[in-house]
Amino acid sequence: MATSMVPGTTAQGPAQGDAPFRMGTVIVPLIAIIIGIFMVVLDGTAVNVALPKLVDDLHTTLPTLQWIVTGYTLAQAAVIPVLANSRIRTANHLFRCTDARISQHNGRQ
C-alpha cells in the first residue's frame, strides 16, 4: 500500500476509520486566525496613529514614545503564544468533556 505525505491517509484516500475531509473543518479555524491577525494589525495601527497626540499630551519626544511602543509590541508578542497555548489546552479539555457527555447521552461508552 502506498503512503502519502498527509498523516492518516494513503495514496488511495483516507485510512480506514477516518472521517472524510470536510471543508468546514478548515474554514472555521482559518476564519478565527484571519480575525486574530486582523485585530493585531488594527491594534498596532491604532497605537501608531495615536503617537503624535500622545507626544503632545504627555509632553515628551517621539523617540521616547517609540521605545514605549516597541516595549508594548514585544510584551504582546511574548504573551500571545502563552495565551494561545492555554486556550488550546482549555479547548481540548472542553471538547473532550463535551464529547464524553454526548457519547453518554447517546448510549455509547
Secondary structure as UniProt FT lines:
FT   TURN            7..8
FT   STRAND          9..10
FT   TURN            11..12
FT   STRAND          13..14
FT   TURN            16..17
FT   HELIX           24..49
FT   HELIX           51..58
FT   HELIX           62..105
FT   TURN            106..107
//
